[in-house]
Amino acid sequence: MSRNGTPSEERPERSGDEVSPSPTDEQWEEFLRHAEGGTADAPKEPSARARMVTGRLRALDEEAARARRGRWRRRGKSAPAELWQPEGWRTGPAWQQMNGRARRRRRAAGALGMVAVVGALVVAMRPSLLTDHLPGGDRAVDTAPLPAETAPPTAAPPAESDPHGPTREEPFRGSPALRWADGAEGIEVPEAKAVGGLDRDQVAHALRMTKQLLVEADLDPATLRGERPGKALELLDPLQEGWLEEVRRGLREPARDHDPLMLFTRFDPDEARLLGDVVKTRGRMTFEAGQAGSVEVHADYTFVYPLVKAGGDDVTRTIVRRRMTTAVFDPARWVATRGRLSVLRTDQNIGNSACDVYDGFLHPTFPGDAPGTAPDGAATDPYDRSEWLDDDVCGTVTRT
């Protein structure tokens, strides 16, 4: 039609061999009825490009139909409905595939949503799980195990960035001992060699016996509960003049002059008990030739005990550093019992225990205890293995 709305001569356009018809009389009548109401647009003739595409599609449809009647059926397989159509152009992916992807997305979103909900609940109950690991958080601490101590330290361990004290769940929180070895694993025996007229096997035996004494005296649960350390006593040479009898007397009748704490770590079970089953240990062991026909073993270890108050929830730590020199003598040259250990010297520094109490037990102070009389001595760091405190000095500890 012309631009002023009057019919014009039909002039079909050609695109190749395909001719697209002009609007029919019925279409014009329908248009005029709507035009009178002002609600219709004039029908538009398809463009030459649209008519060309339509013709090509019709030809391809016919070719596909011919293919369906040909070889695919002879092979016994159903041919695709329209082999020529690229996926996603005319029909897009099949709706089953689209639904499948949508379901997968919903399932993933649901799973992630559940994880987010659970994570939010956990963080709500324990915010420190999130905040402690953020930059600047309280717990930006290194928890990697320390290598074994092979030489005397020259300084105290650095202060931890975590200012919090021990808890039931984390008894070594805020302590350098967090990176120390557990129990007997921290007592490493050096490689033996022949010294002092003893062969390699005899020296190795002396080293093993010294480690076993430390384990029975400072790590055995029964010993820590204040029970009689029978296994430790069996290691000692009964022929060592006066020593074994003094140790036994100290266990029977503890006093300042024969204090069992000189050799054993013991807590009163009515006052405190070990929290968990891990005691942290750090130190070193060396040996050298003693008098002819003997070897001397030097042990220097610090033990950190996490403790909970009996009948309560308060948690604290007590630190015991023990230095001990043992010896094994050749029975062919000395009055000694083969396979037994002699103790030549023993000393200890104790952090967080009552001073001037000689009842055979350590007495730690807990956070909820009433403050007592302030000690006269200087403040000391019980984790500082670079210095040794003099005997009979009672001071305060800078940390536990």
C-alpha positions in Angstrom: 0.0 0.0 0.0 1.0 3.6 -0.4 2.1 5.8 2.5 -1.3 7.7 2.5 -3.2 4.4 3.2 -4.6 3.7 -0.3 -4.0 0.3 -1.9 -1.2 0.2 -4.4 -0.3 -2.4 -7.1 1.1 -5.5 -5.7 4.8 -5.8 -6.6 6.2 -9.0 -5.3 9.9 -9.0 -4.7 12.2 -11.8 -5.7 15.1 -13.3 -3.8 16.6 -16.0 -5.9 13.6 -18.2 -6.9 11.5 -17.5 -3.8 8.6 -15.0 -4.0 6.9 -13.7 -0.8 3.2 -12.8 -1.4 1.7 -9.4 -0.5 -0.9 -9.1 2.3 -4.3 -10.7 1.4 -7.7 -8.9 1.1 -8.7 -10.5 4.5 -5.6 -9.0 6.1 -6.5 -5.6 4.7 -10.1 -5.8 5.9 -8.9 -6.8 9.4 -6.5 -3.9 9.4 -9.2 -1.4 8.3 -11.5 -2.6 11.1 -8.8 -2.1 13.7 -7.7 1.2 12.1 -11.2 2.7 12.6 -10.7 2.1 16.3 -7.2 3.5 16.3 -5.6 0.3 17.6 -3.7 -1.3 14.8 -0.6 -0.8 12.8 -0.5 -1.4 9.1 0.7 -4.8 8.2 4.2 -4.8 6.9 5.6 -6.8 4.1 8.5 -9.1 4.9 11.8 -7.7 4.0 13.8 -9.2 1.1 16.3 -10.6 3.7 13.6 -12.3 5.7 12.0 -13.8 2.6 15.5 -15.1 1.6 16.1 -16.7 5.0 12.6 -18.2 5.0 13.3 -19.8 1.7 16.6 -21.2 2.8 15.1 -22.7 5.9 12.3 -24.3 4.0 14.9 -25.9 1.6 17.0 -27.2 4.5 13.8 -28.6 6.2 13.1 -30.5 3.0 16.7 -31.8 2.8 16.5 -33.0 6.4 13.2 -34.8 5.7 14.9 -36.6 2.8 17.8 -37.5 5.0 15.4 -39.1 7.5 14.0 -41.2 4.8 17.5 -42.3 3.8 20.6 -43.8 5.3 19.9 -43.1 9.1 17.0 -45.4 9.1 18.9 -48.1 7.1 21.5 -48.1 9.9 18.8 -48.8 12.4 19.3 -45.6 14.4 17.0 -42.6 14.7 18.4 -39.6 13.0 18.3 -36.2 14.8 15.2 -34.2 14.0 17.1 -31.4 12.3 20.8 -32.3 11.6 21.5 -29.0 10.1 20.5 -26.8 13.0 23.3 -25.4 15.2 22.5 -25.8 18.9 21.2 -22.6 20.4 20.4 -20.8 17.1 16.9 -21.8 16.1 15.7 -24.0 19.0 18.4 -23.6 21.6 19.4 -26.5 23.9 16.7 -29.0 24.6 14.5 -28.0 27.6 15.5 -31.2 29.4 19.1 -30.1 29.3 18.2 -26.6 30.4 16.2 -28.0 33.3 19.0 -30.2 34.2 21.4 -27.3 34.5 18.9 -25.3 36.5 18.5 -28.1 38.9 22.2 -28.5 39.3 22.5 -24.7 40.0 19.7 -24.9 42.6 21.3 -27.9 44.3 24.7 -26.1 44.4 23.1 -23.0 45.8 21.2 -25.0 48.4 24.3 -26.7 49.5 26.2 -23.5 49.7 23.4 -22.0 51.6 23.4 -24.8 54.1 27.2 -24.4 54.6 26.7 -20.7 55.1 24.0 -21.2 57.6 26.1 -23.7 59.6 29.1 -21.5 59.4 27.1 -18.5 60.7 25.9 -20.5 63.6 29.4 -21.7 64.5 30.8 -18.2 64.3 27.9 -16.9 66.3 28.7 -19.4 69.1 32.5 -18.9 68.9 33.4 -15.6 67.2 37.1 -16.2 67.9 37.1 -18.9 65.2 36.8 -16.1 62.7 38.3 -13.1 64.4 41.4 -14.8 65.7 42.5 -15.7 62.2 42.0 -12.3 60.7 44.9 -9.9 60.2 45.6 -8.4 63.6 43.5 -11.0 65.4 44.5 -12.2 68.8 45.7 -15.6 67.6 48.0 -14.8 64.8 50.6 -17.3 66.2 52.9 -19.8 64.7 52.0 -23.3 65.8 54.6 -25.2 63.8 56.6 -27.6 66.0 60.1 -26.3 66.9 63.1 -28.3 65.9 64.9 -30.1 68.7 67.1 -28.0 71.0 70.7 -28.8 70.1 72.6 -26.0 72.0 72.0 -23.8 75.0 69.5 -21.0 74.2 70.8 -17.5 74.3 67.5 -15.8 75.0 64.0 -16.4 76.3 61.2 -17.4 73.9 59.4 -14.4 72.4 56.2 -13.3 74.0 53.2 -14.8 72.2 50.8 -12.5 70.4 47.9 -14.3 72.0 47.2 -12.6 75.3 44.7 -15.2 76.5 45.5 -17.8 79.1 44.9 -21.6 79.1 41.4 -23.1 78.7 40.1 -26.6 79.0 40.0 -26.8 75.2 43.4 -25.2 74.6 45.5 -25.8 77.7 48.7 -24.4 76.1 47.1 -21.3 74.5 49.4 -18.3 74.9 52.4 -20.3 75.9 55.7 -20.9 74.0 55.1 -24.6 74.9 52.4 -24.7 72.3 55.2 -25.5 69.8 57.1 -27.8 72.1 57.2 -31.6 71.8 54.7 -33.8 73.6 55.9 -35.7 76.6 58.7 -38.3 76.0 59.0 -37.2 72.4 60.8 -34.1 73.6 63.5 -36.1 75.4 65.8 -37.0 72.5 68.7 -39.3 73.2 72.0 -38.3 71.4 73.9 -40.9 69.4 76.2 -42.9 71.7 79.9 -43.4 71.4 82.5 -45.1 73.5 83.8 -42.8 76.3 85.3 -43.1 79.8 86.4 -46.6 79.3 82.9 -47.8 78.4 82.0 -49.1 75.0 79.2 -47.7 72.8 76.5 -50.1 74.1 77.2 -49.2 77.7 77.0 -45.5 76.9 73.8 -46.0 75.0 72.4 -47.9 78.0 73.2 -44.9 80.3 71.4 -42.5 77.9 68.3 -44.7 77.7 68.2 -45.2 81.5 68.4 -41.4 82.0 65.6 -40.8 79.6 63.5 -43.5 81.4 64.1 -41.9 84.7 62.9 -38.5 83.5 59.8 -40.1 82.0 59.0 -42.0 85.2 59.8 -39.0 87.5 58.2 -36.2 85.5 55.7 -37.6 83.0 54.2 -40.7 84.4 50.5 -40.1 85.3 50.7 -42.0 88.6 53.8 -40.1 89.7 52.1 -36.8 88.8 49.0 -37.8 90.9 51.3 -38.2 93.9 51.5 -42.0 93.9 54.7 -43.8 94.8 57.1 -43.8 91.8 58.0 -47.5 91.9 59.3 -47.8 88.4 61.6 -44.8 88.8 63.0 -46.2 92.1 63.8 -49.5 90.3 66.2 -47.6 88.0 68.3 -46.3 90.8 71.5 -48.2 92.0 70.9 -49.4 95.6 74.6 -49.5 96.1 74.9 -45.7 95.7 75.7 -44.7 99.2 72.8 -43.0 101.0 71.0 -41.8 97.9 68.2 -44.3 97.4 67.4 -44.3 101.2 67.2 -40.5 101.2 64.8 -40.6 98.2 62.6 -43.1 99.9 62.6 -41.2 103.1 61.5 -38.1 101.2 58.5 -39.9 99.9 57.6 -41.2 103.4 58.3 -38.0 105.3 58.7 -35.0 103.0 60.7 -32.2 104.5 63.0 -29.4 103.3 66.1 -31.5 103.8 64.7 -34.5 102.0 62.2 -33.2 99.5 60.9 -35.7 96.9 60.4 -32.7 94.5 64.2 -32.7 94.0 63.7 -35.8 91.8 59.9 -36.1 91.1 57.1 -33.9 89.9 54.0 -34.4 92.1 50.6 -32.7 92.6 48.1 -33.1 95.4 45.1 -34.8 93.7 42.8 -33.0 96.2 44.1 -29.7 94.9 44.9 -30.0 91.2 45.0 -32.6 88.5 46.6 -32.8 85.1 44.3 -31.5 82.3 44.4 -34.0 79.5 47.3 -36.3 79.0 49.9 -34.1 77.3 52.8 -32.5 79.1 55.0 -30.3 76.9 58.7 -30.9 77.0 61.8 -29.1 75.7 65.5 -29.6 76.4 68.6 -31.5 75.6 70.8 -34.3 76.8 74.6 -34.6 76.5 77.2 -37.0 77.8 80.9 -37.0 78.6 83.5 -39.3 80.2 83.4 -39.5 83.9 86.0 -41.0 86.2 87.8 -43.9 84.6 85.3 -46.6 83.9 82.2 -44.3 83.9 80.1 -42.0 81.8 78.2 -39.0 83.0 74.9 -37.9 81.4 73.7 -34.3 81.7 70.0 -33.7 81.2 68.4 -30.2 81.1 64.6 -30.2 80.4 61.6 -28.0 81.0 58.2 -29.5 81.5 54.9 -27.6 81.2 51.9 -29.1 83.1 48.4 -27.9 82.2 46.3 -28.2 85.4 42.6 -27.9 86.4 41.5 -27.1 89.9 40.1 -30.1 91.7 36.3 -29.7 91.9 36.4 -26.6 89.7 37.0 -25.3 86.2 39.9 -22.9 86.7 42.9 -23.8 84.5 46.5 -22.9 85.0 50.0 -24.1 84.1 53.0 -25.0 86.2 56.5 -25.1 84.7 59.3 -27.3 86.1 62.8 -27.1 84.7 65.0 -30.0 85.9 68.7 -30.3 85.6 70.2 -33.7 86.5 73.5 -35.5 86.2 73.5 -39.3 86.2 76.2 -41.8 85.8 76.8 -45.4 84.9 79.8 -47.1 86.4 81.6 -50.2 85.2 81.0 -52.9 87.9 84.4 -54.3 87.1 86.0 -51.2 88.5 83.5 -49.7 90.8 81.1 -50.9 93.6 78.0 -50.6 91.4 75.0 -52.6 90.3 75.1 -53.6 86.6 72.3 -52.0 84.6 71.4 -49.4 87.4 71.7 -45.7 87.4 73.4 -43.4 89.9 72.2 -39.8 90.4 75.1 -37.4 91.0 73.2 -34.1 91.1 69.7 -32.8 90.6 68.3 -29.2 90.6 65.1 -27.6 89.7 63.4 -24.3 88.9 59.7 -24.2 89.5 57.3 -21.7 88.1 53.8 -21.2 89.6 54.0 -23.1 92.9 53.8 -22.0 96.5 57.1 -21.2 98.1 58.4 -22.6 101.4 56.0 -25.5 101.4 57.7 -28.9 101.8 54.9 -31.4 101.9 56.1 -33.3 98.8 53.7 -31.7 96.4 53.6 -28.7 94.1 50.9 -26.1 94.8 49.9 -24.1 91.8 48.0 -20.8 91.9 44.8 -20.6 89.9 43.2 -17.5 88.4 40.3 -17.6 90.9 42.5 -17.9 94.0 42.6 -15.1 96.5 45.9 -13.1 96.2 48.5 -14.1 98.7 51.6 -12.4 100.1 53.7 -11.1 97.3 57.1 -12.8 97.0 60.3 -10.9 97.7 62.2 -12.1 94.7 62.4 -10.6 91.3 60.0 -11.4 88.4 61.3 -14.2 86.2 60.3 -15.9 83.0 59.9 -19.7 83.6 60.3 -20.3 79.9 63.7 -18.7 79.7 66.1 -21.6 79.3 69.1 -19.3 78.7 69.5 -18.6 82.5 69.4 -20.6 85.7 67.8 -19.2 88.9 69.7 -19.6 92.1 68.3 -22.0 94.7 66.1 -20.7 97.5 64.9 -17.7 95.5 61.2 -17.1 95.6 59.9 -14.6 93.1 57.0 -14.0 90.7 56.6 -15.4 87.2 56.0 -13.1 84.3 53.9 -15.8 82.5 52.7 -19.3 82.8 
